[in-house]
């Protein structure tokens, strides 16, 4: 299985806004956690699991999220820029590494995991942050 996104939306009226991803269900979620970096541009990568999948949602700001298969036949990273301005959830299947870089100050990224923490800790694989260096900004 490959990573994919679930699109959401924003409803705005005179009272404010509501951000939503209505097609995301919590049926297989065991836990969640929120990550904030101290400054823009910080990279947290590469972290993978063979049996755990994750869902990623940018609560505030924007981030470059990347995934790469742990299988040797598909070593090309997939990159997705996510923002609170365009709500969506990224699915990171099992057998994939993931990482992210914050693109704005005060970005908040939420992770939803399919395994409890004790199972996750036994299924933890890491690579150096720049093994697949997709983090450079182009400033086009």
N, CA, C and O atoms as CSV, one atom per row, in Angstrom:
chain,resi,resn,atom,element,x,y,z
A,1,UNK,N,N,0.838,-1.176,0.000
A,1,UNK,CA,C,0.000,0.000,0.000
A,1,UNK,C,C,0.889,1.249,0.000
A,1,UNK,O,O,1.978,1.244,0.575
A,2,UNK,N,N,0.426,2.290,-0.635
A,2,UNK,CA,C,1.172,3.540,-0.739
A,2,UNK,C,C,0.498,4.631,0.102
A,2,UNK,O,O,-0.688,4.531,0.416
A,3,UNK,N,N,1.256,5.668,0.461
A,3,UNK,CA,C,0.644,6.804,1.161
A,3,UNK,C,C,-0.419,7.467,0.280
A,3,UNK,O,O,-0.313,7.459,-0.946
A,4,UNK,N,N,-1.438,8.038,0.916
A,4,UNK,CA,C,-2.482,8.764,0.213
A,4,UNK,C,C,-3.090,9.787,1.152
A,4,UNK,O,O,-2.918,9.694,2.367
A,5,UNK,N,N,-3.798,10.763,0.602
A,5,UNK,CA,C,-4.393,11.808,1.430
A,5,UNK,C,C,-5.919,11.729,1.407
A,5,UNK,O,O,-6.536,11.265,0.448
A,6,UNK,N,N,-6.486,12.201,2.502
A,6,UNK,CA,C,-7.934,12.354,2.635
A,6,UNK,C,C,-8.183,13.858,2.688
A,6,UNK,O,O,-7.747,14.524,3.627
A,7,UNK,N,N,-8.870,14.392,1.703
A,7,UNK,CA,C,-9.092,15.835,1.636
A,7,UNK,C,C,-10.188,16.278,2.587
A,7,UNK,O,O,-11.131,15.541,2.875
A,8,UNK,N,N,-10.038,17.488,3.059
A,8,UNK,CA,C,-11.035,18.114,3.918
A,8,UNK,C,C,-11.448,19.444,3.335
A,8,UNK,O,O,-11.428,19.628,2.118
A,9,UNK,N,N,-11.822,20.371,4.193
A,9,UNK,CA,C,-12.229,21.677,3.722
A,9,UNK,C,C,-12.313,22.679,4.848
A,9,UNK,O,O,-12.003,22.375,6.000
A,10,UNK,N,N,-12.739,23.881,4.497
A,10,UNK,CA,C,-12.907,24.970,5.449
A,10,UNK,C,C,-14.237,25.637,5.150
A,10,UNK,O,O,-14.533,25.964,4.000
A,11,UNK,N,N,-15.031,25.836,6.181
A,11,UNK,CA,C,-16.276,26.595,6.048
A,11,UNK,C,C,-16.092,27.909,6.808
A,11,UNK,O,O,-15.690,27.912,7.972
A,12,UNK,N,N,-16.388,29.018,6.144
A,12,UNK,CA,C,-16.183,30.335,6.741
A,12,UNK,C,C,-17.492,31.114,6.699
A,12,UNK,O,O,-18.185,31.129,5.682
A,13,UNK,N,N,-17.821,31.760,7.814
A,13,UNK,CA,C,-18.941,32.694,7.824
A,13,UNK,C,C,-18.592,33.871,8.728
A,13,UNK,O,O,-17.434,34.029,9.115
A,14,UNK,N,N,-19.573,34.694,9.068
A,14,UNK,CA,C,-19.297,35.902,9.837
A,14,UNK,C,C,-18.805,35.616,11.259
A,14,UNK,O,O,-18.294,36.520,11.920
A,15,UNK,N,N,-18.949,34.383,11.739
A,15,UNK,CA,C,-18.490,34.022,13.087
A,15,UNK,C,C,-17.048,33.535,13.123
A,15,UNK,O,O,-16.388,33.623,14.158
A,16,UNK,N,N,-16.552,33.019,11.992
A,16,UNK,CA,C,-15.210,32.453,11.959
A,16,UNK,C,C,-15.138,31.310,10.963
A,16,UNK,O,O,-15.819,31.318,9.937
A,17,UNK,N,N,-14.304,30.325,11.279
A,17,UNK,CA,C,-14.118,29.215,10.350
A,17,UNK,C,C,-14.149,27.879,11.073
A,17,UNK,O,O,-13.901,27.794,12.275
A,18,UNK,N,N,-14.460,26.838,10.310
A,18,UNK,CA,C,-14.426,25.458,10.780
A,18,UNK,C,C,-13.603,24.675,9.770
A,18,UNK,O,O,-13.920,24.663,8.581
A,19,UNK,N,N,-12.544,24.021,10.240
A,19,UNK,CA,C,-11.728,23.161,9.387
A,19,UNK,C,C,-12.143,21.723,9.659
A,19,UNK,O,O,-12.398,21.353,10.805
A,20,UNK,N,N,-12.213,20.904,8.598
A,20,UNK,CA,C,-12.706,19.545,8.787
A,20,UNK,C,C,-12.096,18.594,7.764
A,20,UNK,O,O,-11.689,18.992,6.672
A,21,UNK,N,N,-12.047,17.333,8.154
A,21,UNK,CA,C,-11.731,16.221,7.255
A,21,UNK,C,C,-12.747,15.141,7.602
A,21,UNK,O,O,-12.450,14.207,8.346
A,22,UNK,N,N,-13.930,15.280,7.061
A,22,UNK,CA,C,-15.064,14.447,7.445
A,22,UNK,C,C,-14.917,12.981,7.058
A,22,UNK,O,O,-15.550,12.125,7.676
A,23,UNK,N,N,-14.104,12.667,6.058
A,23,UNK,CA,C,-13.945,11.276,5.632
A,23,UNK,C,C,-12.882,10.516,6.421
A,23,UNK,O,O,-12.641,9.339,6.153
A,24,UNK,N,N,-12.249,11.169,7.383
A,24,UNK,CA,C,-11.270,10.504,8.242
A,24,UNK,C,C,-12.001,9.914,9.440
A,24,UNK,O,O,-12.653,10.638,10.192
A,25,UNK,N,N,-11.892,8.602,9.617
A,25,UNK,CA,C,-12.516,7.943,10.757
A,25,UNK,C,C,-11.440,7.510,11.748
A,25,UNK,O,O,-10.277,7.348,11.379
A,26,UNK,N,N,-11.821,7.330,12.967
A,26,UNK,CA,C,-10.877,6.963,14.022
A,26,UNK,C,C,-10.988,5.488,14.388
A,26,UNK,O,O,-10.586,5.101,15.485
A,27,UNK,N,N,-11.520,4.663,13.506
A,27,UNK,CA,C,-11.824,3.274,13.827
A,27,UNK,C,C,-10.592,2.440,14.199
A,27,UNK,O,O,-10.701,1.517,15.006
A,28,UNK,N,N,-9.435,2.747,13.631
A,28,UNK,CA,C,-8.241,1.935,13.943
A,28,UNK,C,C,-7.159,2.733,14.675
A,28,UNK,O,O,-6.002,2.312,14.702
A,29,UNK,N,N,-7.509,3.860,15.258
A,29,UNK,CA,C,-6.535,4.705,15.957
A,29,UNK,C,C,-6.397,4.257,17.409
A,29,UNK,O,O,-7.399,4.099,18.106
A,30,UNK,N,N,-5.159,4.051,17.871
A,30,UNK,CA,C,-4.887,3.657,19.251
A,30,UNK,C,C,-4.435,4.829,20.118
A,30,UNK,O,O,-4.662,4.839,21.328
A,31,UNK,N,N,-3.794,5.818,19.491
A,31,UNK,CA,C,-3.260,6.949,20.253
A,31,UNK,C,C,-2.948,8.087,19.298
A,31,UNK,O,O,-2.941,7.906,18.081
A,32,UNK,N,N,-2.689,9.259,19.859
A,32,UNK,CA,C,-2.267,10.391,19.044
A,32,UNK,C,C,-1.280,11.230,19.823
A,32,UNK,O,O,-1.227,11.181,21.052
A,33,UNK,N,N,-0.499,12.001,19.084
A,33,UNK,CA,C,0.446,12.929,19.703
A,33,UNK,C,C,0.658,14.115,18.785
A,33,UNK,O,O,0.451,14.039,17.574
A,34,UNK,N,N,1.075,15.209,19.391
A,34,UNK,CA,C,1.250,16.470,18.688
A,34,UNK,C,C,2.709,16.875,18.757
A,34,UNK,O,O,3.349,16.717,19.797
A,35,UNK,N,N,3.250,17.401,17.646
A,35,UNK,CA,C,4.658,17.795,17.595
A,35,UNK,C,C,4.762,19.260,17.173
A,35,UNK,O,O,4.119,19.689,16.215
A,36,UNK,N,N,5.571,20.011,17.894
A,36,UNK,CA,C,5.877,21.399,17.552
A,36,UNK,C,C,7.389,21.554,17.588
A,36,UNK,O,O,8.029,21.161,18.564
A,37,UNK,N,N,7.962,22.117,16.547
A,37,UNK,CA,C,9.399,22.397,16.535
A,37,UNK,C,C,9.649,23.795,17.097
A,37,UNK,O,O,8.755,24.642,17.096
A,38,UNK,N,N,10.868,24.030,17.575
A,38,UNK,CA,C,11.208,25.330,18.153
A,38,UNK,C,C,11.321,26.430,17.112
A,38,UNK,O,O,11.110,27.605,17.413
A,39,UNK,N,N,11.661,26.036,15.860
A,39,UNK,CA,C,11.788,27.073,14.835
A,39,UNK,C,C,11.480,26.506,13.460
A,39,UNK,O,O,11.521,25.296,13.237
A,40,UNK,N,N,11.171,27.420,12.544
A,40,UNK,CA,C,10.883,27.081,11.155
A,40,UNK,C,C,12.089,26.377,10.530
A,40,UNK,O,O,13.234,26.730,10.811
A,41,UNK,N,N,11.825,25.379,9.682
A,41,UNK,CA,C,12.899,24.693,8.970
A,41,UNK,C,C,13.445,23.466,9.669
A,41,UNK,O,O,14.218,22.716,9.072
A,42,UNK,N,N,13.067,23.242,10.913
A,42,UNK,CA,C,13.557,22.077,11.649
A,42,UNK,C,C,13.035,20.791,11.004
A,42,UNK,O,O,11.869,20.699,10.621
A,43,UNK,N,N,13.926,19.804,10.893
A,43,UNK,CA,C,13.587,18.507,10.298
A,43,UNK,C,C,13.556,17.444,11.391
A,43,UNK,O,O,14.445,17.382,12.240
A,44,UNK,N,N,12.521,16.612,11.355
A,44,UNK,CA,C,12.443,15.414,12.193
A,44,UNK,C,C,12.248,14.243,11.231
A,44,UNK,O,O,11.176,14.080,10.649
A,45,UNK,N,N,13.293,13.432,11.068
A,45,UNK,CA,C,13.214,12.312,10.120
A,45,UNK,C,C,14.369,11.353,10.416
A,45,UNK,O,O,15.313,11.742,11.103
A,46,UNK,N,N,14.327,10.213,9.959
A,46,UNK,CA,C,13.358,9.317,9.377
A,46,UNK,C,C,12.977,8.285,10.409
A,46,UNK,O,O,13.847,7.709,11.063
A,47,UNK,N,N,11.689,8.041,10.565
A,47,UNK,CA,C,11.162,7.149,11.582
A,47,UNK,C,C,10.179,6.202,10.892
A,47,UNK,O,O,9.255,6.646,10.210
A,48,UNK,N,N,10.382,4.902,11.072
A,48,UNK,CA,C,9.525,3.942,10.386
A,48,UNK,C,C,9.051,2.816,11.268
A,48,UNK,O,O,9.593,2.570,12.346
A,49,UNK,N,N,8.021,2.129,10.785
A,49,UNK,CA,C,7.452,0.975,11.475
A,49,UNK,C,C,7.071,-0.072,10.437
A,49,UNK,O,O,6.614,0.256,9.342
A,50,UNK,N,N,7.268,-1.340,10.800
A,50,UNK,CA,C,6.880,-2.423,9.899
A,50,UNK,C,C,5.420,-2.819,10.065
A,50,UNK,O,O,4.801,-3.293,9.112
A,51,UNK,N,N,4.854,-2.632,11.267
A,51,UNK,CA,C,3.471,-3.058,11.502
A,51,UNK,C,C,2.552,-1.908,11.899
A,51,UNK,O,O,1.341,-2.107,11.996
A,52,UNK,N,N,3.075,-0.745,12.126
A,52,UNK,CA,C,2.268,0.406,12.555
A,52,UNK,C,C,2.061,1.373,11.396
A,52,UNK,O,O,3.002,1.682,10.664
A,53,UNK,N,N,0.842,1.847,11.230
A,53,UNK,CA,C,0.543,2.899,10.263
A,53,UNK,C,C,0.258,4.189,11.032
A,53,UNK,O,O,-0.039,4.162,12.226
A,54,UNK,N,N,0.354,5.304,10.334
A,54,UNK,CA,C,0.092,6.605,10.955
A,54,UNK,C,C,-0.728,7.466,10.009
A,54,UNK,O,O,-0.733,7.262,8.795
A,55,UNK,N,N,-1.409,8.419,10.591
A,55,UNK,CA,C,-2.116,9.463,9.863
A,55,UNK,C,C,-1.554,10.792,10.347
A,55,UNK,O,O,-1.311,10.965,11.541
A,56,UNK,N,N,-1.345,11.729,9.433
A,56,UNK,CA,C,-0.717,13.010,9.773
A,56,UNK,C,C,-1.671,14.143,9.400
A,56,UNK,O,O,-2.265,14.149,8.321
A,57,UNK,N,N,-1.804,15.107,10.325
A,57,UNK,CA,C,-2.667,16.268,10.114
A,57,UNK,C,C,-1.936,17.515,10.605
A,57,UNK,O,O,-1.433,17.536,11.729
A,58,UNK,N,N,-1.874,18.540,9.781
A,58,UNK,CA,C,-1.253,19.797,10.185
A,58,UNK,C,C,-2.334,20.670,10.808
A,58,UNK,O,O,-3.240,21.142,10.121
A,59,UNK,N,N,-2.228,20.879,12.111
A,59,UNK,CA,C,-3.208,21.637,12.873
A,59,UNK,C,C,-3.037,23.135,12.647
A,59,UNK,O,O,-4.013,23.874,12.520
A,60,UNK,N,N,-1.766,23.571,12.599
A,60,UNK,CA,C,-1.465,24.998,12.460
A,60,UNK,C,C,-0.202,25.149,11.631
A,60,UNK,O,O,0.755,24.396,11.807
A,61,UNK,N,N,-0.197,26.126,10.722
A,61,UNK,CA,C,0.983,26.384,9.908
A,61,UNK,C,C,1.057,25.478,8.702
A,61,UNK,O,O,0.039,25.094,8.126
A,62,UNK,N,N,2.298,25.137,8.322
A,62,UNK,CA,C,2.497,24.257,7.171
A,62,UNK,C,C,3.767,23.436,7.365
A,62,UNK,O,O,4.680,23.823,8.094
A,63,UNK,N,N,3.794,22.299,6.693
A,63,UNK,CA,C,4.933,21.393,6.823
A,63,UNK,C,C,5.109,20.589,5.546
A,63,UNK,O,O,4.149,20.289,4.836
A,64,UNK,N,N,6.345,20.255,5.277
A,64,UNK,CA,C,6.671,19.315,4.200
A,64,UNK,C,C,6.760,17.948,4.861
A,64,UNK,O,O,7.626,17.710,5.703
A,65,UNK,N,N,5.855,17.048,4.475
A,65,UNK,CA,C,5.817,15.697,5.021
A,65,UNK,C,C,6.348,14.763,3.939
A,65,UNK,O,O,5.950,14.862,2.779
A,66,UNK,N,N,7.244,13.859,4.319
A,66,UNK,CA,C,7.802,12.925,3.344
A,66,UNK,C,C,7.692,11.502,3.869
A,66,UNK,O,O,7.783,11.250,5.070
A,67,UNK,N,N,7.492,10.579,2.931
A,67,UNK,CA,C,7.448,9.159,3.258
A,67,UNK,C,C,8.336,8.412,2.267
A,67,UNK,O,O,8.541,8.861,1.140
A,68,UNK,N,N,8.850,7.286,2.696
A,68,UNK,CA,C,9.614,6.422,1.794
A,68,UNK,C,C,9.417,4.978,2.251
A,68,UNK,O,O,9.424,4.685,3.446
A,69,UNK,N,N,9.244,4.101,1.297
A,69,UNK,CA,C,9.011,2.692,1.595
A,69,UNK,C,C,10.254,2.067,2.228
A,69,UNK,O,O,11.381,2.417,1.877
A,70,UNK,N,N,10.041,1.153,3.149
A,70,UNK,CA,C,11.136,0.389,3.750
A,70,UNK,C,C,11.558,-0.755,2.830
A,70,UNK,O,O,12.587,-1.393,3.056
A,71,UNK,N,N,10.769,-1.010,1.804
A,71,UNK,CA,C,11.089,-2.069,0.845
A,71,UNK,C,C,12.144,-1.548,-0.129
A,71,UNK,O,O,12.066,-0.405,-0.579
A,72,UNK,N,N,13.103,-2.363,-0.446
A,72,UNK,CA,C,14.201,-1.928,-1.306
A,72,UNK,C,C,13.773,-1.678,-2.749
A,72,UNK,O,O,14.485,-1.003,-3.492
A,73,UNK,N,N,12.622,-2.210,-3.155
A,73,UNK,CA,C,12.187,-2.042,-4.539
A,73,UNK,C,C,11.526,-0.679,-4.796
A,73,UNK,O,O,11.205,-0.363,-5.942
A,74,UNK,N,N,11.318,0.131,-3.750
A,74,UNK,CA,C,10.651,1.431,-3.924
A,74,UNK,C,C,11.285,2.479,-3.001
A,74,UNK,O,O,10.632,2.955,-2.073
A,75,UNK,N,N,12.552,2.842,-3.247
A,75,UNK,CA,C,13.252,3.746,-2.316
A,75,UNK,C,C,13.085,5.239,-2.618
A,75,UNK,O,O,13.835,6.055,-2.081
A,76,UNK,N,N,12.122,5.615,-3.463
A,76,UNK,CA,C,11.962,7.015,-3.821
A,76,UNK,C,C,11.014,7.708,-2.841
A,76,UNK,O,O,9.871,7.275,-2.694
A,77,UNK,N,N,11.457,8.765,-2.173
A,77,UNK,CA,C,10.573,9.479,-1.239
A,77,UNK,C,C,9.396,10.138,-1.959
A,77,UNK,O,O,9.518,10.611,-3.089
A,78,UNK,N,N,8.272,10.153,-1.279
A,78,UNK,CA,C,7.086,10.881,-1.730
A,78,UNK,C,C,6.944,12.089,-0.806
A,78,UNK,O,O,7.006,11.944,0.414
A,79,UNK,N,N,6.755,13.271,-1.375
A,79,UNK,CA,C,6.700,14.506,-0.595
A,79,UNK,C,C,5.322,15.137,-0.746
A,79,UNK,O,O,4.766,15.194,-1.843
A,80,UNK,N,N,4.788,15.606,0.365
A,80,UNK,CA,C,3.481,16.253,0.392
A,80,UNK,C,C,3.605,17.509,1.258
A,80,UNK,O,O,4.019,17.422,2.414
A,81,UNK,N,N,3.252,18.665,0.713
A,81,UNK,CA,C,3.215,19.883,1.513
A,81,UNK,C,C,1.806,20.021,2.053
A,81,UNK,O,O,0.835,20.033,1.296
A,82,UNK,N,N,1.704,20.125,3.363
A,82,UNK,CA,C,0.401,20.209,4.017
A,82,UNK,C,C,0.294,21.514,4.790
A,82,UNK,O,O,1.280,22.024,5.322
A,83,UNK,N,N,-0.931,22.046,4.840
A,83,UNK,CA,C,-1.157,23.337,5.484
A,83,UNK,C,C,-2.505,23.354,6.173
A,83,UNK,O,O,-3.435,22.657,5.766
A,84,UNK,N,N,-2.603,24.156,7.220
A,84,UNK,CA,C,-3.903,24.334,7.872
A,84,UNK,C,C,-4.894,25.070,6.973
A,84,UNK,O,O,-6.096,25.064,7.241
A,85,UNK,N,N,-4.402,25.699,5.917
A,85,UNK,CA,C,-5.275,26.413,4.975
A,85,UNK,C,C,-6.009,25.452,4.034
A,85,UNK,O,O,-7.030,25.813,3.448
A,86,UNK,N,N,-5.490,24.238,3.892
A,86,UNK,CA,C,-6.087,23.214,3.035
A,86,UNK,C,C,-6.120,21.905,3.829
A,86,UNK,O,O,-5.261,21.047,3.626
A,87,UNK,N,N,-7.085,21.738,4.720
A,87,UNK,CA,C,-7.098,20.580,5.615
A,87,UNK,C,C,-7.131,19.254,4.859
A,87,UNK,O,O,-7.933,19.056,3.947
A,88,UNK,N,N,-6.247,18.365,5.259
A,88,UNK,CA,C,-6.239,17.000,4.740
A,88,UNK,C,C,-5.451,16.133,5.706
A,88,UNK,O,O,-4.673,16.629,6.520
A,89,UNK,N,N,-5.666,14.841,5.602
A,89,UNK,CA,C,-4.964,13.864,6.423
A,89,UNK,C,C,-4.140,12.997,5.490
A,89,UNK,O,O,-4.652,12.498,4.487
A,90,UNK,N,N,-2.869,12.815,5.814
A,90,UNK,CA,C,-1.973,11.948,5.041
A,90,UNK,C,C,-1.881,10.597,5.728
A,90,UNK,O,O,-1.582,10.519,6.919
A,91,UNK,N,N,-2.137,9.538,4.981
A,91,UNK,CA,C,-1.990,8.180,5.488
A,91,UNK,C,C,-0.575,7.693,5.202
A,91,UNK,O,O,-0.123,7.728,4.057
A,92,UNK,N,N,0.129,7.236,6.245
A,92,UNK,CA,C,1.465,6.652,6.111
A,92,UNK,C,C,1.326,5.171,6.470
A,92,UNK,O,O,1.197,4.836,7.647
A,93,UNK,N,N,1.350,4.286,5.478
A,93,UNK,CA,C,1.131,2.861,5.765
A,93,UNK,C,C,2.301,2.238,6.526
A,93,UNK,O,O,3.388,2.807,6.625
A,94,UNK,N,N,2.032,1.056,7.055
A,94,UNK,CA,C,3.124,0.291,7.647
A,94,UNK,C,C,4.182,0.053,6.563
A,94,UNK,O,O,3.896,0.177,5.372
A,95,UNK,N,N,5.390,-0.287,6.979
A,95,UNK,CA,C,6.535,-0.500,6.072
A,95,UNK,C,C,6.959,0.798,5.372
A,95,UNK,O,O,7.461,0.763,4.248
A,96,UNK,N,N,6.758,1.937,6.035
A,96,UNK,CA,C,7.202,3.219,5.501
A,96,UNK,C,C,7.895,4.043,6.593
A,96,UNK,O,O,7.484,4.052,7.753
A,97,UNK,N,N,8.953,4.726,6.178
A,97,UNK,CA,C,9.546,5.763,7.016
A,97,UNK,C,C,8.775,7.050,6.772
A,97,UNK,O,O,8.176,7.232,5.712
A,98,UNK,N,N,8.789,7.942,7.755
A,98,UNK,CA,C,8.205,9.264,7.560
A,98,UNK,C,C,9.080,10.306,8.238
A,98,UNK,O,O,9.862,10.003,9.139
A,99,UNK,N,N,8.928,11.529,7.784
A,99,UNK,CA,C,9.625,12.658,8.391
A,99,UNK,C,C,8.944,13.940,7.982
A,99,UNK,O,O,8.128,13.951,7.060
A,100,UNK,N,N,9.278,15.033,8.670
A,100,UNK,CA,C,8.683,16.298,8.291
A,100,UNK,C,C,9.599,17.468,8.609
A,100,UNK,O,O,10.493,17.381,9.451
A,101,UNK,N,N,9.344,18.565,7.906
A,101,UNK,CA,C,10.044,19.830,8.106
A,101,UNK,C,C,8.991,20.920,8.242
A,101,UNK,O,O,8.091,21.027,7.408
A,102,UNK,N,N,9.101,21.726,9.288
A,102,UNK,CA,C,8.160,22.829,9.445
A,102,UNK,C,C,8.537,23.948,8.480
A,102,UNK,O,O,9.710,24.293,8.334
A,103,UNK,N,N,7.517,24.509,7.823
A,103,UNK,CA,C,7.729,25.566,6.842
A,103,UNK,C,C,7.369,26.950,7.380
A,103,UNK,O,O,7.668,27.962,6.747
A,104,UNK,N,N,6.728,26.990,8.548
A,104,UNK,CA,C,6.344,28.246,9.185
A,104,UNK,C,C,6.643,28.158,10.674
A,104,UNK,O,O,6.715,27.069,11.242
A,105,UNK,N,N,6.817,29.319,11.300
A,105,UNK,CA,C,6.943,29.361,12.757
A,105,UNK,C,C,5.643,28.852,13.376
A,105,UNK,O,O,4.572,29.005,12.789
A,106,UNK,N,N,5.734,28.261,14.534
A,106,UNK,CA,C,4.581,27.820,15.325
A,106,UNK,C,C,3.722,26.761,14.637
A,106,UNK,O,O,2.530,26.653,14.926
A,107,UNK,N,N,4.307,25.984,13.737
A,107,UNK,CA,C,3.563,24.899,13.087
A,107,UNK,C,C,3.311,23.775,14.093
A,107,UNK,O,O,4.179,23.436,14.897
A,108,UNK,N,N,2.118,23.212,14.032
A,108,UNK,CA,C,1.737,22.087,14.890
A,108,UNK,C,C,1.320,20.926,13.992
A,108,UNK,O,O,0.457,21.079,13.127
A,109,UNK,N,N,1.942,19.759,14.204
A,109,UNK,CA,C,1.633,18.568,13.420
A,109,UNK,C,C,1.100,17.495,14.373
A,109,UNK,O,O,1.710,17.207,15.403
A,110,UNK,N,N,-0.045,16.909,14.014
A,110,UNK,CA,C,-0.676,15.883,14.824
A,110,UNK,C,C,-0.511,14.532,14.125
A,110,UNK,O,O,-0.749,14.406,12.924
A,111,UNK,N,N,-0.100,13.528,14.901
A,111,UNK,CA,C,0.042,12.165,14.408
A,111,UNK,C,C,-0.969,11.271,15.111
A,111,UNK,O,O,-1.144,11.348,16.327
A,112,UNK,N,N,-1.630,10.421,14.332
A,112,UNK,CA,C,-2.556,9.428,14.855
A,112,UNK,C,C,-1.975,8.064,14.509
A,112,UNK,O,O,-1.685,7.791,13.344
A,113,UNK,N,N,-1.803,7.207,15.508
A,113,UNK,CA,C,-1.132,5.926,15.332
A,113,UNK,C,C,-2.094,4.760,15.477
A,113,UNK,O,O,-3.050,4.816,16.250
A,114,UNK,N,N,-1.823,3.691,14.715
A,114,UNK,CA,C,-2.673,2.499,14.774
A,114,UNK,C,C,-2.221,1.495,15.835
A,114,UNK,O,O,-2.864,0.460,16.008
A,115,UNK,N,N,-1.134,1.780,16.544
A,115,UNK,CA,C,-0.633,0.841,17.556
A,115,UNK,C,C,-0.449,1.553,18.898
A,115,UNK,O,O,-0.115,2.738,18.931
A,116,UNK,N,N,-0.665,0.838,19.998
A,116,UNK,CA,C,-0.359,1.413,21.311
A,116,UNK,C,C,1.142,1.651,21.440
A,116,UNK,O,O,1.934,1.054,20.711
A,117,UNK,N,N,1.526,2.512,22.355
A,117,UNK,CA,C,2.940,2.897,22.516
A,117,UNK,C,C,3.839,1.687,22.756
A,117,UNK,O,O,4.923,1.617,22.176
A,118,UNK,N,N,3.430,0.740,23.586
A,118,UNK,CA,C,4.291,-0.415,23.881
A,118,UNK,C,C,4.568,-1.249,22.629
A,118,UNK,O,O,5.665,-1.788,22.485
A,119,UNK,N,N,3.600,-1.365,21.726
A,119,UNK,CA,C,3.826,-2.072,20.465
A,119,UNK,C,C,4.708,-1.253,19.526
A,119,UNK,O,O,5.570,-1.795,18.834
A,120,UNK,N,N,4.485,0.036,19.513
A,120,UNK,CA,C,5.252,0.931,18.650
A,120,UNK,C,C,6.740,0.910,19.002
A,120,UNK,O,O,7.592,0.905,18.114
A,121,UNK,N,N,7.043,0.899,20.288
A,121,UNK,CA,C,8.443,0.915,20.728
A,121,UNK,C,C,9.193,-0.346,20.299
A,121,UNK,O,O,10.412,-0.308,20.128
A,122,UNK,N,N,8.486,-1.454,20.126
A,122,UNK,CA,C,9.100,-2.710,19.677
A,122,UNK,C,C,9.232,-2.767,18.156
A,122,UNK,O,O,9.879,-3.666,17.619
A,123,UNK,N,N,8.626,-1.815,17.471
A,123,UNK,CA,C,8.552,-1.792,16.005
A,123,UNK,C,C,9.116,-0.449,15.506
A,123,UNK,O,O,8.510,0.213,14.664
A,124,UNK,N,N,10.261,-0.068,16.030
A,124,UNK,CA,C,10.811,1.267,15.811
A,124,UNK,C,C,12.099,1.182,14.985
A,124,UNK,O,O,13.076,0.563,15.407
A,125,UNK,N,N,12.090,1.809,13.806
A,125,UNK,CA,C,13.247,1.794,12.914
A,125,UNK,C,C,13.582,3.230,12.533
A,125,UNK,O,O,12.690,4.021,12.225
A,126,UNK,N,N,14.859,3.561,12.554
A,126,UNK,CA,C,15.264,4.938,12.282
A,126,UNK,C,C,16.424,4.973,11.288
A,126,UNK,O,O,17.266,4.077,11.240
A,127,UNK,N,N,16.429,6.034,10.508
A,127,UNK,CA,C,17.521,6.324,9.586
A,127,UNK,C,C,17.969,7.767,9.830
A,127,UNK,O,O,17.236,8.562,10.420
A,128,UNK,N,N,19.170,8.095,9.375
A,128,UNK,CA,C,19.688,9.444,9.537
A,128,UNK,C,C,18.776,10.453,8.841
A,128,UNK,O,O,18.217,10.152,7.786
A,129,UNK,N,N,18.621,11.620,9.406
A,129,UNK,CA,C,17.668,12.636,8.911
A,129,UNK,C,C,17.889,13.016,7.454
A,129,UNK,O,O,16.941,13.415,6.777
A,130,UNK,N,N,19.110,12.904,6.955
A,130,UNK,CA,C,19.362,13.319,5.566
A,130,UNK,C,C,19.664,12.143,4.633
A,130,UNK,O,O,20.248,12.339,3.567
A,131,UNK,N,N,19.274,10.919,5.021
A,131,UNK,CA,C,19.480,9.770,4.131
A,131,UNK,C,C,18.778,9.994,2.797
A,131,UNK,O,O,19.353,9.731,1.741
A,132,UNK,N,N,17.539,10.479,2.841
A,132,UNK,CA,C,16.802,10.889,1.648
A,132,UNK,C,C,16.579,12.384,1.822
A,132,UNK,O,O,15.587,12.803,2.418
A,133,UNK,N,N,17.492,13.181,1.307
A,133,UNK,CA,C,17.459,14.606,1.615
A,133,UNK,C,C,16.489,15.350,0.697
A,133,UNK,O,O,16.855,15.812,-0.383
A,134,UNK,N,N,15.249,15.450,1.157
A,134,UNK,CA,C,14.196,16.168,0.440
A,134,UNK,C,C,13.882,17.499,1.106
A,134,UNK,O,O,12.871,18.130,0.798
A,135,UNK,N,N,14.747,17.923,2.015
A,135,UNK,CA,C,14.413,19.036,2.906
A,135,UNK,C,C,14.864,20.405,2.417
A,135,UNK,O,O,14.447,21.411,2.990
A,136,UNK,N,N,15.686,20.488,1.398
A,136,UNK,CA,C,16.169,21.787,0.945
A,136,UNK,C,C,15.041,22.604,0.340
A,136,UNK,O,O,14.210,22.071,-0.395
A,137,UNK,N,N,15.009,23.879,0.642
A,137,UNK,CA,C,14.011,24.782,0.070
A,137,UNK,C,C,14.486,25.272,-1.299
A,137,UNK,O,O,15.662,25.579,-1.495
A,138,UNK,N,N,13.549,25.336,-2.229
A,138,UNK,CA,C,13.878,25.815,-3.563
A,138,UNK,C,C,13.776,27.332,-3.689
A,138,UNK,O,O,14.478,27.937,-4.500
A,139,UNK,N,N,12.915,27.941,-2.900
A,139,UNK,CA,C,12.683,29.399,-2.957
A,139,UNK,C,C,12.488,29.879,-4.373
A,139,UNK,O,O,13.157,30.809,-4.822
A,140,UNK,N,N,11.561,29.236,-5.084
A,140,UNK,CA,C,11.273,29.590,-6.466
A,140,UNK,C,C,10.514,30.885,-6.536
A,140,UNK,O,O,10.181,31.348,-7.627
